[in-house]
Amino acid sequence: MRTGGKGLIAALPDVADRDGAEALRGTEVLVPRSALPPPRPGEYYWVDLEGLRVVNVEGVEFGKVSHLFDTGANLVLVAIGERERMIPFVQPDFIRSV
């Protein structure tokens, strides 16, 4: 596996050519946690953030992290509490600490 212009490039069993790979476009690929390198300091796997409490700088709780998604411009953290909030995952502008 290596990094490409639009994401990761990986070899998959039984996918022998570009047409086979194209047929899998948009397919969700699951990887066991044990196959991933440990995150470096200040880095997080999205799954590690799910379920954490989200609190603003005034101490108001927004709920818990439901999930994150990538808009292409930046990551977005979705917090669900009394209502759903979408918070750009931009440090330190919107996310002060994890």
N, CA, C and O atoms as CSV, one atom per row, in Angstrom:
chain,resi,resn,atom,element,x,y,z
A,1,MET,N,N,0.852,-1.165,0.000
A,1,MET,CA,C,0.000,0.000,0.000
A,1,MET,C,C,0.900,1.232,0.000
A,1,MET,O,O,1.956,1.254,0.633
A,2,ARG,N,N,0.448,2.269,-0.738
A,2,ARG,CA,C,1.156,3.539,-0.761
A,2,ARG,C,C,0.151,4.663,-0.969
A,2,ARG,O,O,-0.998,4.421,-1.338
A,3,THR,N,N,0.587,5.882,-0.730
A,3,THR,CA,C,-0.281,7.039,-0.894
A,3,THR,C,C,-0.273,7.484,-2.339
A,3,THR,O,O,0.780,7.561,-2.971
A,4,GLY,N,N,-1.463,7.779,-2.862
A,4,GLY,CA,C,-1.598,8.300,-4.220
A,4,GLY,C,C,-2.190,9.687,-4.186
A,4,GLY,O,O,-2.428,10.230,-3.108
A,5,GLY,N,N,-2.433,10.274,-5.347
A,5,GLY,CA,C,-2.961,11.629,-5.439
A,5,GLY,C,C,-4.325,11.808,-4.809
A,5,GLY,O,O,-4.618,12.878,-4.275
A,6,LYS,N,N,-5.182,10.771,-4.857
A,6,LYS,CA,C,-6.540,10.899,-4.326
A,6,LYS,C,C,-6.793,9.956,-3.162
A,6,LYS,O,O,-7.949,9.753,-2.789
A,7,GLY,N,N,-5.771,9.382,-2.581
A,7,GLY,CA,C,-5.964,8.471,-1.455
A,7,GLY,C,C,-4.887,7.416,-1.410
A,7,GLY,O,O,-3.734,7.668,-1.759
A,8,LEU,N,N,-5.274,6.227,-0.974
A,8,LEU,CA,C,-4.334,5.122,-0.860
A,8,LEU,C,C,-4.386,4.239,-2.094
A,8,LEU,O,O,-5.432,4.095,-2.726
A,9,ILE,N,N,-3.256,3.656,-2.427
A,9,ILE,CA,C,-3.170,2.688,-3.511
A,9,ILE,C,C,-2.772,1.367,-2.882
A,9,ILE,O,O,-1.755,1.274,-2.195
A,10,ALA,N,N,-3.587,0.342,-3.123
A,10,ALA,CA,C,-3.343,-0.952,-2.495
A,10,ALA,C,C,-3.563,-2.075,-3.501
A,10,ALA,O,O,-4.331,-1.932,-4.452
A,11,ALA,N,N,-2.889,-3.175,-3.281
A,11,ALA,CA,C,-3.119,-4.385,-4.064
A,11,ALA,C,C,-4.082,-5.267,-3.283
A,11,ALA,O,O,-3.889,-5.504,-2.091
A,12,LEU,N,N,-5.121,-5.754,-3.961
A,12,LEU,CA,C,-6.106,-6.607,-3.321
A,12,LEU,C,C,-6.100,-7.987,-3.977
A,12,LEU,O,O,-5.898,-8.099,-5.186
A,13,PRO,N,N,-6.316,-9.021,-3.193
A,13,PRO,CA,C,-6.364,-10.370,-3.775
A,13,PRO,C,C,-7.449,-10.449,-4.850
A,13,PRO,O,O,-8.515,-9.848,-4.715
A,14,ASP,N,N,-7.167,-11.187,-5.904
A,14,ASP,CA,C,-8.111,-11.440,-6.998
A,14,ASP,C,C,-8.465,-10.196,-7.812
A,14,ASP,O,O,-9.431,-10.224,-8.575
A,15,VAL,N,N,-7.716,-9.115,-7.672
A,15,VAL,CA,C,-7.899,-7.928,-8.513
A,15,VAL,C,C,-6.622,-7.797,-9.328
A,15,VAL,O,O,-5.587,-7.354,-8.831
A,16,ALA,N,N,-6.721,-8.195,-10.603
A,16,ALA,CA,C,-5.520,-8.331,-11.418
A,16,ALA,C,C,-5.224,-7.126,-12.304
A,16,ALA,O,O,-4.089,-6.963,-12.754
A,17,ASP,N,N,-6.226,-6.273,-12.566
A,17,ASP,CA,C,-5.979,-5.179,-13.498
A,17,ASP,C,C,-6.804,-3.945,-13.123
A,17,ASP,O,O,-7.580,-3.947,-12.167
A,18,ARG,N,N,-6.601,-2.902,-13.912
A,18,ARG,CA,C,-7.261,-1.621,-13.661
A,18,ARG,C,C,-8.793,-1.743,-13.726
A,18,ARG,O,O,-9.496,-1.113,-12.935
A,19,ASP,N,N,-9.315,-2.554,-14.669
A,19,ASP,CA,C,-10.770,-2.732,-14.780
A,19,ASP,C,C,-11.337,-3.378,-13.519
A,19,ASP,O,O,-12.399,-2.979,-13.039
A,20,GLY,N,N,-10.639,-4.366,-12.986
A,20,GLY,CA,C,-11.075,-5.004,-11.741
A,20,GLY,C,C,-11.070,-4.024,-10.582
A,20,GLY,O,O,-11.966,-4.036,-9.738
A,21,ALA,N,N,-10.061,-3.185,-10.552
A,21,ALA,CA,C,-9.984,-2.173,-9.490
A,21,ALA,C,C,-11.089,-1.133,-9.660
A,21,ALA,O,O,-11.703,-0.714,-8.679
A,22,GLU,N,N,-11.342,-0.719,-10.891
A,22,GLU,CA,C,-12.392,0.276,-11.155
A,22,GLU,C,C,-13.763,-0.240,-10.735
A,22,GLU,O,O,-14.600,0.533,-10.269
A,23,ALA,N,N,-13.998,-1.533,-10.895
A,23,ALA,CA,C,-15.275,-2.130,-10.497
A,23,ALA,C,C,-15.501,-2.045,-8.986
A,23,ALA,O,O,-16.637,-2.139,-8.523
A,24,LEU,N,N,-14.434,-1.869,-8.225
A,24,LEU,CA,C,-14.536,-1.781,-6.767
A,24,LEU,C,C,-14.628,-0.341,-6.258
A,24,LEU,O,O,-14.714,-0.114,-5.051
A,25,ARG,N,N,-14.610,0.625,-7.169
A,25,ARG,CA,C,-14.655,2.044,-6.750
A,25,ARG,C,C,-15.862,2.276,-5.843
A,25,ARG,O,O,-16.976,1.862,-6.161
A,26,GLY,N,N,-15.629,2.939,-4.715
A,26,GLY,CA,C,-16.691,3.238,-3.773
A,26,GLY,C,C,-16.956,2.129,-2.764
A,26,GLY,O,O,-17.780,2.293,-1.864
A,27,THR,N,N,-16.271,1.016,-2.905
A,27,THR,CA,C,-16.454,-0.100,-1.980
A,27,THR,C,C,-15.767,0.205,-0.659
A,27,THR,O,O,-14.656,0.734,-0.634
A,28,GLU,N,N,-16.425,-0.129,0.424
A,28,GLU,CA,C,-15.830,0.061,1.742
A,28,GLU,C,C,-14.824,-1.056,1.988
A,28,GLU,O,O,-15.132,-2.232,1.798
A,29,VAL,N,N,-13.634,-0.686,2.407
A,29,VAL,CA,C,-12.571,-1.647,2.703
A,29,VAL,C,C,-12.321,-1.613,4.204
A,29,VAL,O,O,-12.048,-0.556,4.771
A,30,LEU,N,N,-12.415,-2.754,4.833
A,30,LEU,CA,C,-12.187,-2.847,6.277
A,30,LEU,C,C,-10.821,-3.465,6.530
A,30,LEU,O,O,-10.417,-4.415,5.859
A,31,VAL,N,N,-10.119,-2.910,7.508
A,31,VAL,CA,C,-8.781,-3.366,7.848
A,31,VAL,C,C,-8.751,-3.635,9.350
A,31,VAL,O,O,-9.223,-2.809,10.132
A,32,PRO,N,N,-8.206,-4.774,9.763
A,32,PRO,CA,C,-8.126,-5.008,11.212
A,32,PRO,C,C,-7.220,-3.977,11.876
A,32,PRO,O,O,-6.196,-3.589,11.314
A,33,ARG,N,N,-7.596,-3.539,13.059
A,33,ARG,CA,C,-6.835,-2.528,13.790
A,33,ARG,C,C,-5.376,-2.955,13.928
A,33,ARG,O,O,-4.476,-2.118,13.867
A,34,SER,N,N,-5.143,-4.238,14.112
A,34,SER,CA,C,-3.777,-4.742,14.294
A,34,SER,C,C,-2.902,-4.511,13.063
A,34,SER,O,O,-1.676,-4.548,13.168
A,35,ALA,N,N,-3.507,-4.273,11.903
A,35,ALA,CA,C,-2.741,-4.042,10.676
A,35,ALA,C,C,-2.337,-2.578,10.511
A,35,ALA,O,O,-1.547,-2.245,9.628
A,36,LEU,N,N,-2.874,-1.714,11.354
A,36,LEU,CA,C,-2.580,-0.287,11.251
A,36,LEU,C,C,-1.408,0.097,12.147
A,36,LEU,O,O,-1.252,-0.457,13.235
A,37,PRO,N,N,-0.594,1.029,11.703
A,37,PRO,CA,C,0.479,1.505,12.578
A,37,PRO,C,C,-0.115,2.350,13.701
A,37,PRO,O,O,-1.176,2.951,13.528
A,38,PRO,N,N,0.554,2.402,14.844
A,38,PRO,CA,C,0.041,3.268,15.908
A,38,PRO,C,C,0.101,4.724,15.450
A,38,PRO,O,O,1.050,5.122,14.774
A,39,PRO,N,N,-0.905,5.521,15.815
A,39,PRO,CA,C,-0.860,6.934,15.427
A,39,PRO,C,C,0.291,7.653,16.124
A,39,PRO,O,O,0.658,7.322,17.252
A,40,ARG,N,N,0.844,8.631,15.438
A,40,ARG,CA,C,1.906,9.449,16.023
A,40,ARG,C,C,1.299,10.433,17.010
A,40,ARG,O,O,0.087,10.649,17.001
A,41,PRO,N,N,2.112,11.025,17.851
A,41,PRO,CA,C,1.584,12.027,18.796
A,41,PRO,C,C,0.808,13.115,18.049
A,41,PRO,O,O,1.281,13.654,17.048
A,42,GLY,N,N,-0.378,13.427,18.547
A,42,GLY,CA,C,-1.219,14.433,17.922
A,42,GLY,C,C,-2.066,13.916,16.779
A,42,GLY,O,O,-2.859,14.671,16.216
A,43,GLU,N,N,-1.920,12.638,16.415
A,43,GLU,CA,C,-2.737,12.024,15.373
A,43,GLU,C,C,-3.735,11.073,16.011
A,43,GLU,O,O,-3.499,10.544,17.098
A,44,TYR,N,N,-4.862,10.858,15.322
A,44,TYR,CA,C,-5.918,10.010,15.849
A,44,TYR,C,C,-6.555,9.241,14.712
A,44,TYR,O,O,-6.687,9.755,13.602
A,45,TYR,N,N,-6.944,8.027,14.984
A,45,TYR,CA,C,-7.825,7.332,14.054
A,45,TYR,C,C,-9.237,7.802,14.365
A,45,TYR,O,O,-9.598,7.962,15.531
A,46,TRP,N,N,-10.027,8.022,13.336
A,46,TRP,CA,C,-11.380,8.544,13.533
A,46,TRP,C,C,-12.156,7.704,14.540
A,46,TRP,O,O,-12.859,8.244,15.395
A,47,VAL,N,N,-12.029,6.398,14.439
A,47,VAL,CA,C,-12.786,5.507,15.328
A,47,VAL,C,C,-12.444,5.773,16.796
A,47,VAL,O,O,-13.282,5.556,17.671
A,48,ASP,N,N,-11.236,6.233,17.074
A,48,ASP,CA,C,-10.833,6.523,18.452
A,48,ASP,C,C,-11.555,7.743,19.019
A,48,ASP,O,O,-11.642,7.898,20.237
A,49,LEU,N,N,-12.070,8.607,18.150
A,49,LEU,CA,C,-12.758,9.808,18.601
A,49,LEU,C,C,-14.250,9.569,18.824
A,49,LEU,O,O,-14.896,10.308,19.568
A,50,GLU,N,N,-14.794,8.543,18.182
A,50,GLU,CA,C,-16.228,8.265,18.308
A,50,GLU,C,C,-16.579,7.949,19.755
A,50,GLU,O,O,-15.916,7.143,20.407
A,51,GLY,N,N,-17.631,8.598,20.246
A,51,GLY,CA,C,-18.081,8.390,21.618
A,51,GLY,C,C,-17.503,9.374,22.622
A,51,GLY,O,O,-17.954,9.417,23.766
A,52,LEU,N,N,-16.509,10.171,22.217
A,52,LEU,CA,C,-15.949,11.163,23.136
A,52,LEU,C,C,-16.919,12.319,23.338
A,52,LEU,O,O,-17.686,12.659,22.437
A,53,ARG,N,N,-16.883,12.920,24.522
A,53,ARG,CA,C,-17.697,14.099,24.819
A,53,ARG,C,C,-17.160,15.300,24.043
A,53,ARG,O,O,-15.950,15.461,23.889
A,54,VAL,N,N,-18.065,16.131,23.563
A,54,VAL,CA,C,-17.698,17.370,22.874
A,54,VAL,C,C,-18.193,18.527,23.728
A,54,VAL,O,O,-19.388,18.649,23.996
A,55,VAL,N,N,-17.251,19.382,24.155
A,55,VAL,CA,C,-17.559,20.506,25.042
A,55,VAL,C,C,-16.941,21.759,24.435
A,55,VAL,O,O,-15.792,21.736,23.993
A,56,ASN,N,N,-17.705,22.858,24.413
A,56,ASN,CA,C,-17.127,24.085,23.867
A,56,ASN,C,C,-16.269,24.780,24.922
A,56,ASN,O,O,-16.180,24.313,26.057
A,57,VAL,N,N,-15.640,25.892,24.550
A,57,VAL,CA,C,-14.710,26.563,25.458
A,57,VAL,C,C,-15.395,27.177,26.666
A,57,VAL,O,O,-14.731,27.475,27.660
A,58,GLU,N,N,-16.720,27.375,26.606
A,58,GLU,CA,C,-17.475,27.880,27.761
A,58,GLU,C,C,-17.951,26.747,28.664
A,58,GLU,O,O,-18.590,26.997,29.686
A,59,GLY,N,N,-17.645,25.499,28.295
A,59,GLY,CA,C,-18.051,24.361,29.109
A,59,GLY,C,C,-19.413,23.778,28.763
A,59,GLY,O,O,-19.899,22.887,29.459
A,60,VAL,N,N,-20.038,24.272,27.691
A,60,VAL,CA,C,-21.340,23.752,27.267
A,60,VAL,C,C,-21.118,22.447,26.505
A,60,VAL,O,O,-20.364,22.395,25.534
A,61,GLU,N,N,-21.793,21.400,26.969
A,61,GLU,CA,C,-21.639,20.095,26.324
A,61,GLU,C,C,-22.512,20.025,25.076
A,61,GLU,O,O,-23.704,20.331,25.119
A,62,PHE,N,N,-21.900,19.617,23.960
A,62,PHE,CA,C,-22.604,19.483,22.685
A,62,PHE,C,C,-23.073,18.050,22.451
A,62,PHE,O,O,-23.839,17.805,21.519
A,63,GLY,N,N,-22.643,17.119,23.256
A,63,GLY,CA,C,-23.002,15.717,23.056
A,63,GLY,C,C,-21.761,14.872,22.875
A,63,GLY,O,O,-20.708,15.159,23.444
A,64,LYS,N,N,-21.893,13.835,22.085
A,64,LYS,CA,C,-20.775,12.918,21.837
A,64,LYS,C,C,-20.483,12.846,20.355
A,64,LYS,O,O,-21.352,13.091,19.519
A,65,VAL,N,N,-19.236,12.502,20.041
A,65,VAL,CA,C,-18.840,12.343,18.648
A,65,VAL,C,C,-19.572,11.132,18.081
A,65,VAL,O,O,-19.430,10.017,18.581
A,66,SER,N,N,-20.349,11.363,17.040
A,66,SER,CA,C,-21.033,10.285,16.339
A,66,SER,C,C,-20.106,9.683,15.285
A,66,SER,O,O,-19.905,8.470,15.230
A,67,HIS,N,N,-19.546,10.561,14.448
A,67,HIS,CA,C,-18.654,10.115,13.383
A,67,HIS,C,C,-17.961,11.336,12.787
A,67,HIS,O,O,-18.263,12.476,13.138
A,68,LEU,N,N,-17.042,11.074,11.892
A,68,LEU,CA,C,-16.355,12.120,11.154
A,68,LEU,C,C,-16.492,11.804,9.675
A,68,LEU,O,O,-16.663,10.648,9.288
A,69,PHE,N,N,-16.414,12.844,8.849
A,69,PHE,CA,C,-16.391,12.625,7.409
A,69,PHE,C,C,-15.521,13.686,6.758
A,69,PHE,O,O,-15.242,14.732,7.343
A,70,ASP,N,N,-15.102,13.396,5.539
A,70,ASP,CA,C,-14.191,14.263,4.805
A,70,ASP,C,C,-14.955,14.964,3.698
A,70,ASP,O,O,-15.568,14.306,2.857
A,71,THR,N,N,-14.928,16.295,3.684
A,71,THR,CA,C,-15.614,17.058,2.641
A,71,THR,C,C,-14.719,17.298,1.430
A,71,THR,O,O,-15.181,17.773,0.392
A,72,GLY,N,N,-13.459,16.975,1.564
A,72,GLY,CA,C,-12.492,17.303,0.526
A,72,GLY,C,C,-11.722,18.551,0.912
A,72,GLY,O,O,-10.516,18.637,0.678
A,73,ALA,N,N,-12.414,19.526,1.506
A,73,ALA,CA,C,-11.751,20.747,1.972
A,73,ALA,C,C,-11.201,20.549,3.373
A,73,ALA,O,O,-10.123,21.047,3.699
A,74,ASN,N,N,-11.948,19.813,4.210
A,74,ASN,CA,C,-11.503,19.535,5.578
A,74,ASN,C,C,-12.346,18.409,6.153
A,74,ASN,O,O,-13.364,18.015,5.583
A,75,LEU,N,N,-11.907,17.906,7.281
A,75,LEU,CA,C,-12.678,16.893,8.000
A,75,LEU,C,C,-13.767,17.584,8.803
A,75,LEU,O,O,-13.617,18.738,9.206
A,76,VAL,N,N,-14.865,16.872,9.033
A,76,VAL,CA,C,-15.971,17.398,9.832
A,76,VAL,C,C,-16.298,16.392,10.915
A,76,VAL,O,O,-16.479,15.206,10.642
A,77,LEU,N,N,-16.373,16.872,12.149
A,77,LEU,CA,C,-16.758,16.067,13.297
A,77,LEU,C,C,-18.250,16.271,13.524
A,77,LEU,O,O,-18.718,17.409,13.560
A,78,VAL,N,N,-19.004,15.185,13.676
A,78,VAL,CA,C,-20.433,15.264,13.934
A,78,VAL,C,C,-20.668,14.923,15.397
A,78,VAL,O,O,-20.378,13.813,15.843
A,79,ALA,N,N,-21.202,15.901,16.143
A,79,ALA,CA,C,-21.526,15.713,17.552
A,79,ALA,C,C,-23.038,15.644,17.683
A,79,ALA,O,O,-23.760,16.479,17.138
A,80,ILE,N,N,-23.508,14.635,18.415
A,80,ILE,CA,C,-24.950,14.496,18.615
A,80,ILE,C,C,-25.251,14.589,20.100
A,80,ILE,O,O,-24.718,13.832,20.911
A,81,GLY,N,N,-26.115,15.532,20.435
A,81,GLY,CA,C,-26.591,15.736,21.797
A,81,GLY,C,C,-28.048,16.124,21.705
A,81,GLY,O,O,-28.862,15.355,21.193
A,82,GLU,N,N,-28.397,17.318,22.198
A,82,GLU,CA,C,-29.766,17.816,22.040
A,82,GLU,C,C,-30.114,17.987,20.568
A,82,GLU,O,O,-31.273,17.887,20.166
A,83,ARG,N,N,-29.083,18.245,19.781
A,83,ARG,CA,C,-29.236,18.332,18.324
A,83,ARG,C,C,-27.923,17.904,17.684
A,83,ARG,O,O,-26.921,17.719,18.374
A,84,GLU,N,N,-27.930,17.749,16.394
A,84,GLU,CA,C,-26.715,17.372,15.677
A,84,GLU,C,C,-25.934,18.628,15.316
A,84,GLU,O,O,-26.495,19.599,14.810
A,85,ARG,N,N,-24.628,18.595,15.582
A,85,ARG,CA,C,-23.755,19.708,15.215
A,85,ARG,C,C,-22.624,19.174,14.356
A,85,ARG,O,O,-22.042,18.132,14.656
A,86,MET,N,N,-22.315,19.898,13.280
A,86,MET,CA,C,-21.185,19.553,12.425
A,86,MET,C,C,-20.104,20.601,12.657
A,86,MET,O,O,-20.310,21.794,12.435
A,87,ILE,N,N,-18.955,20.127,13.107
A,87,ILE,CA,C,-17.868,21.020,13.499
A,87,ILE,C,C,-16.655,20.729,12.622
A,87,ILE,O,O,-16.174,19.596,12.604
A,88,PRO,N,N,-16.144,21.734,11.887
A,88,PRO,CA,C,-14.939,21.492,11.093
A,88,PRO,C,C,-13.806,21.017,12.003
A,88,PRO,O,O,-13.525,21.640,13.027
A,89,PHE,N,N,-13.160,19.921,11.630
A,89,PHE,CA,C,-12.058,19.402,12.441
A,89,PHE,C,C,-10.783,20.140,12.028
A,89,PHE,O,O,-9.884,19.583,11.398
A,90,VAL,N,N,-10.747,21.408,12.409
A,90,VAL,CA,C,-9.616,22.282,12.088
A,90,VAL,C,C,-9.041,22.750,13.419
A,90,VAL,O,O,-9.701,23.444,14.191
A,91,GLN,N,N,-7.801,22.356,13.668
A,91,GLN,CA,C,-7.133,22.731,14.916
A,91,GLN,C,C,-6.227,23.928,14.668
A,91,GLN,O,O,-5.560,23.957,13.633
A,92,PRO,N,N,-6.163,24.886,15.526
A,92,PRO,CA,C,-6.909,25.105,16.752
A,92,PRO,C,C,-8.142,25.985,16.547
A,92,PRO,O,O,-8.758,26.406,17.527
A,93,ASP,N,N,-8.517,26.274,15.299
A,93,ASP,CA,C,-9.620,27.206,15.040
A,93,ASP,C,C,-10.954,26.747,15.634
A,93,ASP,O,O,-11.656,27.529,16.274
A,94,PHE,N,N,-11.298,25.475,15.419
A,94,PHE,CA,C,-12.585,24.954,15.897
A,94,PHE,C,C,-12.397,23.832,16.933
A,94,PHE,O,O,-13.195,23.704,17.861
A,95,ILE,N,N,-11.379,23.050,16.777
A,95,ILE,CA,C,-11.059,21.967,17.731
A,95,ILE,C,C,-9.842,22.423,18.520
A,95,ILE,O,O,-8.737,22.518,17.985
A,96,ARG,N,N,-10.058,22.701,19.790
A,96,ARG,CA,C,-8.969,23.214,20.634
A,96,ARG,C,C,-8.095,22.102,21.185
A,96,ARG,O,O,-6.876,22.249,21.267
A,97,SER,N,N,-8.722,20.975,21.566
A,97,SER,CA,C,-7.939,19.863,22.095
A,97,SER,C,C,-8.748,18.574,21.978
A,97,SER,O,O,-9.974,18.589,21.876
A,98,VAL,N,N,-8.030,17.483,21.997
A,98,VAL,CA,C,-8.639,16.146,21.961
A,98,VAL,C,C,-8.223,15.435,23.222
A,98,VAL,O,O,-8.606,14.284,23.437
